[in-house]
Amino acid sequence: MKTTFHSAASRGHANHGWLNAKHSFSFASWYNPDRINFGALRVLNDDIVATKMGFGTHPHDNMEIITIPLAGSLKHKDSMGNTSEVTTGEVQVMSAGTGVEHSEFNPNPNAELNLFQIWIFPNKRGVEPRYDQIRYDLSGVENQFLQVLSPDPTDGGTWIHQDAWIHLASSTEGNTLDYSIKKEGNGIYIMNIDGMFEINGQQLNQRDALGIEDFDNIKINTLQKGRVMVIEVPMIF
């Protein structure tokens, strides 16, 4: 087993006033040659967007883009004709493929928006762009993982063009979460959303992360009630 610990404080940071962004991997003006990606996981941004502010229309291509609001809601509009609001408790997926333009902003005049934006390299280039949005509920599955993304359109949650999975869990103190790798050769990147966890002797406080490679099963011990996200991706792609 190989592990790589990324403390919350070690992330890149850019405060633009309207946007306060933390970068797990090199992004925009923040560059760290040791933090380019984790396998097919290229971006994990932890963004706080001010009220009535956001990202103007901009292009993407050949990337699987996943957005998970943690607090607040996100107004989305794209060149595929989609206009939607993505709220806390939902997951949005956009397969950029041959190319798409979109805008994102915080429509709330009274509350900030906090979200994770995740970019995963696809296993197919030049696909037709697509959009999807699902709702999930952790309250009914406390102390176990809930799958919100996979490679299979017929499986639980939404899907992308990559042998990747995302699971979320809300876990109480003293509980142990078990995770088994879904595909040989994959690794997992574990983000502690909040609370406190321990994995293989490594304590994870809020927004600390741990990359794990070369394993079959892992136990995530809950030291303090909280939420955790596990992103499984191919390490070679």
Summary of the structure (lengths in Angstrom):
residues: 237
radius of gyration: 16.9
end to end distance: 19.7
largest distance: 48.1
contacts: 789
relative contact order: 0.19
helix: 3%
strand: 58%
